[in-house]
Amino acid sequence: MLSNLDPGALSARLAWEHPVEAPDGQGGVSIAYQTAGALWSRIEPVQARWEEAGNEAGAERTHRIWLRHRDDLKAGDRLRLGARLFTLLSLHDPDETRRMLVAEARELVS
């Protein structure tokens, strides 16, 4: 797939957010997300699943997101496309040439 990937396929402009911990005043921390930049990407849907937990129901979608290689992205970071949020679960370099990254991501939809 990588040898056939057209750079023009990276057509989704995503905001990259990383988690920042702050003391919550009770001995713990609260996590907020801070924008770290913008990235061009290609988003491929992989799976959708409906879940019910307690009184709440929602859908969980998984995606494969292609990005240009960079060393500072990590699992736990988020990518935002408008109101949609993608939490990065894992990242890997598909052919180990440091050209591209493939992120497995989860999108929660209520």
N, C-alpha and C positions, 0 to 999 in steps of 0.2 A: 504493500500500500504506500509506503513512504516514497519509493522511487517515482510513483505516479502522482504524488500530492502536488497540485498546482498551488503556488503561493497565493494566487487569487482566491483560493478556497478559504483562506483565513479571513472571513468577511464579517465576523461578529466582533464588535468592539466591547470588551468586558472591563469593568472596573475590578481591580485586584484589591482585596481587603485582607489584612492580617489581624489576628486576635491580639488584644492588648489587655493585660490583667491590671486591675486597680483594686486596692484594699477596699473592702465593703464596710469597714468600721466595726465588724463583729468578729474579726479574726480570720475571715475568709477573703476571697477575692470575687470580684465580678468581672465578667469578660465583655469587652466592647470591641468593635471592629473599626479599624482605621484604614482609610484608603491609602494604598501604597503606590498606585499607578494604574495605567490602562494597558491592556494587552489585546492584540488581534488574535482571533481563534476560529476554529471550526468546531461546531457542536454537533455530535451525532447521538441521537436517542438510542438507548440500549434496551431498557426495560421499564415498564410501569406496573405498579402494584397498589391495590387499594388496601388500606389498613384501618382497623378500628381499635382504639386504645381507650378504655374507660368510656367516657361520654363523648370523646372526640373522634372524628373520622377524618381521614385525609388520604391523599395519594402520595406515594414515594416514587420518584422517577430517577433512574440512573442514566448517566450520559458519559460518553467518551469525548473529551475535549482536547483538541490538538492545538499546541502552542509552540512558538519558537522557543528554543532551549534557553533556560536561565537557571542559575544556581540558587536563587533566593526564594523560589516557590517551595512550599512544603505542605504536607498533609495537615489539615486543620484550617488552612487559609480558605477564603471564600472568593468566588467570582460573582459579579453582579451584572445582570443584563436587564436594565429597567427595574421592574419590581421582582424579577426572578433572582433567586439566590442559589448558587451551586457550591456545596461544601466539598472540598477536595479530599478524597479518601486515600488516594495513592497517586504517585507520579512515576513514570519510567521513560527512559530513552529507548525507543523501539529498535534502533539499529546501532546504538552506542557510538554515534558519530557526533553527538552534541549539537545536532541541527534542530531537532524537534523534541518535544515532550508530549506524552500522552497522559492525560489526567483522567482517572476514574472519579466521577463526581456524583453526588446525590442532590436532588432538588426536592424539597418538601413542598407540597401543594395542599392547601386546605380547602 
